[in-house]
Amino acid sequence: MPYIQPDSALDSFVKTVSSGYRADAGADAAGNGRADPLRQALAKWEQQRRGWPVVPEQIIVTNGAQEALALCCLGLLKSGEEVLVQDPCYPGYLSALKTASALAVVCPQSADFQPDCEAMQRRIQPHTRALILNVPANPTGQMIEPRRLFRIGQLAWRHDLFLIVDVVYEELSQRESALAVLRPF
């Protein structure tokens, strides 16, 4: 499946920039102010894509995925808290966790590069705060099977963990993402 740029988001971005928008003139770090058309278009696209109830106020527009990941970690994690990551994983996760003074707990994957839910369960401690997934996985390109993704959602719910899901490559995959199974959580 080829990457398809969401027209409404792109049109809103072009309109916002063309109107003379400047980050230092009327918008705060969350994109409030004159960037609202972009966040509205992104919320609408996310609702249509996954069926999740998303409102513009829940969206923060950043310069890139690594910045977004670092902001997410800084906002959710405290110094010394642990986060489960897959092995292998995108190295940027480790630097984002280090920025937040959080600790990575490495979880091996199965032979077919699927998350090992039992290994994840064994590594959860009282100071575990989150788990990070990449869909599709980087560097393996593997899509997480829907049943495993659901089990991971259950695991996060049961242990009150944040589930940080990086979908930066989702539109490049030829297989459909199963993220909709996480909706109950």
N, C-alpha and C positions, 0 to 999 in steps of 0.2 A: 504494500500500500504506500503510495507516494505521500510525502509530507504535504499537508494542506494548511496553508496559512489561514487562520480565521479572519475572514474579510472584515467583519464588524470591528474586531480589535485593531486590525491594521488601519482601517479607515479612521477610527477614533484617534489612533496615535498620530496619523498624518494631520488630521484636523487640529489636534491639540498643539502640535509643534508648529504648524502653519499659522496658528492664531497668535504666535509670538510668545508662547509659554516659555518661561524660564524657571528653573528649579528654585532660584533664589528670590523669586518675585511672586509670592502668594500661595505657595504650596508648602506644606510641612513634609517631614520625612515619610509619612504614611501615604503621601500622594493626595492628601486632602486639598481642596481648593480647585484650581483650574484643571487639574488632571482627572477630575471625576469622569468625564466621558470615556476615557481609556479604562478605568477600573470598572465602570458599568458594563462596557462591552466584554471585558474579560470575565466578569461574573456571569453574564448571560451565556457566554461560550461554555464556561465550566458547567453551568446548569444543564445546557443542552447536551454536552458531551457525556456527562456522568449521571445526570439526574439528581445531583446533590443541591441542597438549598444553600447557595452562596450569595452573599450580599457584597456590594462594592466596598463596604467598610472593613471587610475581612481580607482585602487584597492589598498587598504592598508591592509597588512596582520598584524593582531594583535595576542596577546596571547589568547584572548577570547572575547566573545560577550560583556561582561560588559565593558571591556577596549575599544572596538570599539564604543560602545554607548557613553561612556564618551568623547572620542576623537571627535566624531561627534558633541556632544553638545558644547564642548569647541571651536570647529572650526566654528560652525554656529551661536551661540547665544552670545548676549552681556548681561552684568549684568542688571537685571531687566526686561528683555524681558519675555514674557509669552509663554507657550507651552500648548496646549490642550492635555490632557491625559484622557483615559477612566477610568471609575470606575465600577468594579474593574480593577486594572492594576498591572503589574509586578512592585514590589517595587523598583527594580533597576533603573527604569526610574526616580523616585523621587530623588535618590541619584546622578544620573548622572546630572540631572538638577541643583541640589544643588551645585555640583562641578563647574558648569558653572555659578553659581550665577543667574540662570534663575528661573522663577516661574512657578509652575505647576498650571494649571487651570483644575479642575476636571469636566468632562462631564459624566452625567449618561448614562447608556445604556438602551435599551428597555428591556421589560420583557423577551425577548428571547435572551438576551445578544448580541444584535447587536448595533453598534454605533447609537446614536440618532443624525442624521444630523441637525435637527432643534435646538437641545440643543447646538450643536457645533457652529452653526451660531450665536446664541444669545450670546455666550461667546467671540466671536472674537472682539477684541478692537484694536485701532491703534498700540499698543505695542505688539500685538500677532505676533509671528515670525514663529511658527511651530506647527505641530501636530504629535503625535506619535501614531502609530498603531502597534499591534502585530497580526500576521497572521500565525497560528491560535492564538486566544487570550489566554493569560496567566493571570489569572488562570482558566478561564472557558473552554478552549479548543474549543470554538466556531469559526467557519470559517466565515469571513465576506461575506455576500451575494454580488454577483457581482454588482447588481444595487446600493447597498449602497456604495460599494467601488468606483464605478464610480462617485457617487454624492460627496463623500469625495474628490476625485481628482479634481472635478470641484470647490468645495469650496476652496481648497488649491490654485488652479490656480487663481480664482477670487480675492482672498485676498493676493496673492503673498506670500504664506506660504511655508516653507519647509515641505515636507511630509517625515517623518522618519518612515520607515516601517521595523519592526523587524520580520524577517522570521526564527528565530532560530529553531522553531519547525515545520516548513513547511513540511519537509520530513517525519515527524512522523505522519502526518495526513492521514486518510484514504480517505479524500475528496480532490479533486483537488483544488489548489489555483486559485483564480480569479485575481491574480495580473496583468495579461496581460491587463485588462481593464484600467490600469493606463498608458499604453504606450503613449496615446495622450498628456499626461501632462508632 
